[in-house]
Amino acid sequence: MNAGRRAICFLFLLFITSVCSARDNDGRLKFLFDPISTSPQFAAPGGNITVDVSENIYNSCPCTFYLNLSVEGVQINLTDIERLSDPASGTYRFSVKIPADMKPGLYDLAAKKGNNYDTSRRSVAVLDKSPDFFKILYLNNIHIGRGIQETEHGDENILLETMAQDVNDSKPDIVVITGITASASSPDELKRLFEIVEKYKVPTFVQTDSNSGGGKDYKPYFGQNNYVKKFGDYLFIFFGTQIEGNPKSQFSDSDIQWLKNELDAGGETRLKAMFTNLREDALKSLLNALKPHNVDLILLEDPHNKVENIGTPPATAISTPPLYEGFYRIITIRNGRYDGETLIKLGAQ
């Protein structure tokens, strides 16, 4: 290889390896708002993903907007990009086509415009078919900064690293994290959370408790608290309260209307699963307000209430102890139905 070609290759590799996280140093979202490592998107080969970016950064120069997907050193440029209606002030939204020959896998999404570039780690999961059997690894109340209770792991760093090892050893299809993610939601706590989540080798979703960091402060770190994802022909609903005062038991009329619209848009699905921080009384009110829509499976953040016979027809409701007590659950889905769950002690894999 001559010197010129070596120089070009070096500069290309330098760009790829220097692409920073889709967050500032303190963990706040920067250029890429969606998809992100704590709220990835699913897509089929030949299908589309929706990409949200910062309006200010996008308009910082009249340069070409580049997007690509990458995994294990292989990069796929995305060139079929269409502007959509903007979802909120300060955000531009695009529909981006996935190549039809894309191999299934979990990909990083990188965006570049002028000197601004971002990469969103493990944020796009490409599926070639809807699974008949899959496992959800469910973590509740990681509570970074609170300390460790009733575990043998000594300190928080060991617990979090053990959890990352357990996630990758048990090979779930997705990971769901609910509840209070960080006790104070300080930059150091949240940065530690993102560092751990980005070690998980499967799509990972965070539905943070609106109490974290004083309620409204989660948005610069996690984006929207309420969102819906489609996993093949399964619909996953992440629903967290956002009203100050009593965030465990309140939701607004606009929340209900948003959720109804999402359920309508989701079409026919084999299973609808909800991940939420609502307590039993509020959850019953929510499901009643959603009729005639129904939810089949509910994973609850609160482990202290035994919840039965929620919804019509009744949904299967599962809660789990906090991670800081040293436990997590694996829930299995088979042929569109809940197939069982196992409570696992941290480090027992």
HELIX and SHEET records of a PDB file:
HELIX    1   1 ALA A    3  SER A   18  1                                  16    
HELIX    2   2 GLU A   55  TYR A   58  1                                   4    
HELIX    3   3 GLU A  156  SER A  170  1                                  15    
HELIX    4   4 PRO A  187  VAL A  197  1                                  11    
HELIX    5   5 SER A  212  GLY A  214  5                                   3    
HELIX    6   6 LYS A  216  TYR A  218  5                                   3    
HELIX    7   7 LYS A  219  PHE A  222  1                                   4    
HELIX    8   8 ASP A  253  GLY A  266  1                                  14    
HELIX    9   9 GLU A  280  LEU A  290  1                                  11    
HELIX   10  10 LEU A  323  GLU A  325  5                                   3    
SHEET    1   A 4 LEU A  32  ASP A  34  0                                        
SHEET    2   A 4 ASN A  48  SER A  54 -1                                        
SHEET    3   A 4 THR A  91  LYS A  97 -1                                        
SHEET    4   A 4 ILE A  81  ARG A  83 -1                                        
SHEET    1   B 5 GLN A  41  ALA A  43  0                                        
SHEET    2   B 5 ASN A 116  VAL A 126  1                                        
SHEET    3   B 5 GLY A 105  LYS A 113 -1                                        
SHEET    4   B 5 PHE A  65  VAL A  71 -1                                        
SHEET    5   B 5 VAL A  74  LEU A  78 -1                                        
SHEET    1   C 5 THR A 204  THR A 208  0                                        
SHEET    2   C 5 ILE A 174  GLY A 179  1                                        
SHEET    3   C 5 PHE A 133  ASN A 140  1                                        
SHEET    4   C 5 PHE A 327  ARG A 334 -1                                        
SHEET    5   C 5 ARG A 337  LYS A 345 -1                                        
SHEET    1   D 5 TYR A 227  PHE A 231  0                                        
SHEET    2   D 5 TYR A 234  PHE A 239 -1                                        
SHEET    3   D 5 LEU A 271  THR A 276  1                                        
SHEET    4   D 5 LEU A 297  LEU A 300  1                                        
SHEET    5   D 5 THR A 316  SER A 319  1                                        
END                                                                             
